[in-house]
Amino acid sequence: MGYKKMKKYVRKGLLIAAIVLVLMGMSEGGFRDVKNKAVRICYECIGIG
């Protein structure tokens, strides 16, 4: 197996793993947690929170 072929499979594998992990995070409400933390940090930066 050549270097270019192996590189192609590694990229595809990483892409699939990333998609799976993003979907798992979304199903467990991870987006909501990240959004809430970002809002709190933003409010602290401008002095509201």
C-alpha positions in Angstrom: 0.0 0.0 0.0 1.4 3.3 -1.0 1.8 6.4 1.1 -0.8 8.4 -0.8 -3.3 5.6 -0.5 -2.7 5.2 3.2 -3.0 9.0 3.7 -6.4 8.9 1.9 -7.7 6.2 4.3 -6.4 8.0 7.4 -8.1 11.2 6.3 -11.4 9.4 5.7 -11.1 7.6 9.0 -10.5 10.9 10.9 -13.4 12.6 9.1 -15.7 9.7 10.1 -14.5 9.8 13.7 -15.0 13.6 13.8 -18.6 13.3 12.5 -19.4 10.5 14.9 -18.0 12.5 17.9 -19.9 15.7 16.9 -23.1 13.8 16.6 -22.6 12.1 20.0 -21.9 15.5 21.6 -25.0 17.0 20.0 -27.2 14.1 21.2 -26.0 14.6 24.8 -26.7 18.4 24.8 -23.0 19.4 24.4 -23.9 22.3 22.1 -26.1 23.9 24.8 -23.2 23.6 27.4 -20.7 25.2 25.0 -23.1 28.0 24.1 -23.9 28.8 27.7 -20.2 28.9 28.6 -19.5 31.2 25.6 -22.3 33.6 26.6 -21.0 33.8 30.2 -17.4 34.5 29.1 -18.7 37.1 26.7 -20.8 38.8 29.4 -17.8 38.8 31.8 -15.6 40.4 29.1 -17.9 43.4 28.6 -18.6 43.7 32.3 -22.3 42.6 32.5 -21.9 39.3 34.3 
